[in-house]
Amino acid sequence: MAVKSAERVLKIFDLLEGSSDGLTNKDISTRLNYAPSSTIALLQTMAENGYLAVDEQKRYSLGGKLVSLGAVAASRFDIGRMATPYLKHLMQTLGETCFLGVLSQGEIVYIAKENCERTINTNAQIGSRKPVYCTGLGKAFLSFLPPEESRDIMNGLEFTAFTENTVKGVEELRKQLQEFRLQGYATDDQEIEEGLWCLAVPVYDGYPRMIAALSVSGPKERMMDKKELIIAEMLKAGKSLSRELGYQKEE
């Protein structure tokens, strides 16, 4: 009986999550095929304990207690800590240095790194900031953020050349991003550092929103020799970490 009650509570939460105006006991009972008499008792208990709110029209909605519980849960989702096993696996499997980056004030900030001794030296260190337009991580954000957010960032860009390969303007960048969206990953072909090739994939949370990106960097010639493996492993890692963060992609 207790298990069935718990299942009913979870189904009520799921139902109310999609209702901005709230639902009455009759609405909930009908949609979930529950008996109204037992449903109202459950709703009242949940409301008395703060898990649901009820208005003057007897419409129930998610309550404030869930907000506080969500805040506690969110505080424990340390993205850097959660990404570390994935970065280690990628570094060991691919034999190259791997990073986790986030977007901050229109720039990429590196927040985690697994270094491979056999890769070339890079000046990307934890805490360092890099432009979005010429890094794999940055291009991943520009590719997979909501279009309006990506446009806002690109409108404020100033294109500085770091190498001969650095993207030179918005139109060239837009063409790259269109291709990256189709591929599901972004690349930086020696745009931020000579000889360095990078591939990056998006990481989503359960809201859903893109909150980070994973990348792998190494000498271009060596990276090209194992490009298919890199693509497969990076896409798999991005999807797995996203699922761990609560992301559920609609198929």
N, C-alpha and C positions, 0 to 999 in steps of 0.2 A: 504493500500500500504506500509506504514511504517513497519507494522508487517511482511509482506512478505519479505521486504528488510532485516530486522533484521534476519529473519530465514535463508535467503540466506547467509548472512555474517557468521552466526554460522556454517552452513554446509560447507562453504569454509574453515573455520578454522579447522573443523574436518577432512576434506579431506587433507589439507596440512600438518596436524600433522603427517600423515602417509607417507609423501613423503619427503625423505631426499634430493632429487635432484631438487625439485621444479616441478611445472606443468605450462604449457602454458594455455592461454585463451581457446584454442580449447580443451585441455585435461579436464579442469575444466568444461566447458560447456557440453561436451559430457558425462562425468561421472555423472554430477548432472542434466542432461537434462534441461539445461537453454539455453535461446537464447544467442548466442555469442555476439550480439551487446549490450545487457543490462549487460551481465557479464563483458565485458571489461571495461565498465564505472564504475562498482562497484569495480573491481580490481584496477583500476587507482586511484580511490578515497581512497581506503584503503592503497595503497602504498604511496600516497602523504601525508597521515597522520601518516605514520610510522608503521602501523599495518601489512603491507606486505613489503617484499623486492622483487625487480625484477632485474634480471641479463641481460647481453647483448643478450642472446637468448630469452628474453622475458618470462623467466620462473619465476613464482611467488613462494615465500616461506614465512614462518612466519617472521614477522619483529621485530626489536629491541624494539618497543613500548610494545610489549607483554611481553618481558623479564622484563621490569621495572614494569609493572602491576603485573606480576607473583611474583616478589620479594615483592611487597607491600602485596599481598594476603598471601604469605607464612609467612611473618612476623607476620601476625595476627592469624596464626594457632598455638596458644599457646597450645601445646598438654596437658600440665598439667591442664590448665584452662578448656579445652574442656573435659578432662576425669573426672573432679570432679563430675558432676552429675551422671555419671556411677558408680564411686566408692561409692558415697553416697547410691545409690540405691542398689548396691550389698551388702554393709555393713548392710543396714536395712533389706534386704530380706534374707540374709544368716546368719546374726547375728555374723559375724566374721570380723576381720581386713582385709582391702583390700589395695592393693598397685598398683602404676604405676611405672615401671622401664624402663630405657633406657640402651643401650650398650655404654660404653665409655672405650676405650683403653683395650678391652678384659675383662672388668669387668661390673657388673651390678651396676647402680646408681639409688637409689630410689628418685623419683622426686615428688611423691604425695602419700598421705596416708590418709585413713579414718579409725580411730581407733574405735574398739568396746571394751567397758569396760569389757565385760564378757569373753574376750579371754585371753590367757596366755600372759605374758609379752614377748616381743621379742626385740632384740637389733637392729632390722632393723628400722632405722629412715630416714627421708628425708635428702638426701645428703650423706648418708652412702654408702659405696661400698662393694660388696660381689662377691665371685667367681662365674663364670658361670656354673661350672660343678656340683655343689651341691645345687643349688637354683632352684626353679620352674621357676622364671623369666629367669635365665640364660639358663636353659635347653630349654625354649621356643625359645630363640634366636638361640641356636645351632640346634634346630629341624627345624625351619622355615625360617632361612636365606638361601640365595642361597648356594648350596653345597660347592662351592669353598671358600666362606667366612667362613662357619662353619669349614671346614678343616683347614684353616689358623689359626683360633683361637685355635682349639684343638691341633694343632702342637706345640703351645707354652705353653700348660698347664703344671703346676706342681701340682700333686694331694696331697693335705694335708688333713688328716683325722680330721674332726671336731667332729664326733660321730662314733659309731660302724657301722652305716648305710651308711656313706659317700662312694660314688662311688670310686673305688680303682684304676681305670686305663682307658685308652682309649677304649679298647675292650668292657669292661662292659658298658661304656658310650654310645658307638655306638649302642649297642643292645637296650638300653633304648630309644635313639633318634629315632630309626627305629619304635619302638612301638608308640612313641609320635606322629610321623608324620601321622600314620594311624588313631590315635584317634582324632587329631586336637587340642590336649592340652598336656601340660607337667606337671609332678608332682615331688615333693621333699618329700620323705618319711623319715622324721627325719634325714636328711643328714647334715643340717647346724645347727640345734638345736634339742636337745632331746625332744621328745614328740610333735614336731610341724610337721604338714602335710600341704603341700601347693599345689595348682593347679594354673597353669598360662596359658594364651591364648595369641596368637600374635595379634598385632595391625598394620595395614598397612595404607599407604597413597595412593594418586592417581597416583604415578609414574609408577608402584606400587613397594613399598619396605616395608619391615618390619621396623618400626621405634620405636616401644615400645611394652610392654607386660603388661597385667593386671594380678594380682594374688590375691588369697585369702588364708589366713593362719589361722590355729587354732589347738586346741588339736586333735590328731589323732582320738581318739575314737568318739568324737563329730562330727568330719568331716565325718567319715565313716557312721554315722547314717543318714546323709543327702547328701551323695555323688552324687546321681543322680540329685538332685536339684542343687547342686553346679556346676556340669558339664553343665547342661542345661542353667543356668543363666550366667555362665562365657562365654560360647560359644556365647550366644546371645549378651552379652555386647561387646565382642570383635568384632563381625561382625558389630554391630550398630555403634560403635565408628569408625571403619574403613570406613564404608560408609560415615559418617560425614566428614571424612578426604579426601574423594574423591575416595576411593577404589571401583572399580567395577570388581568383580570377574567374569571371563568368565565361564559360565556354560557349 
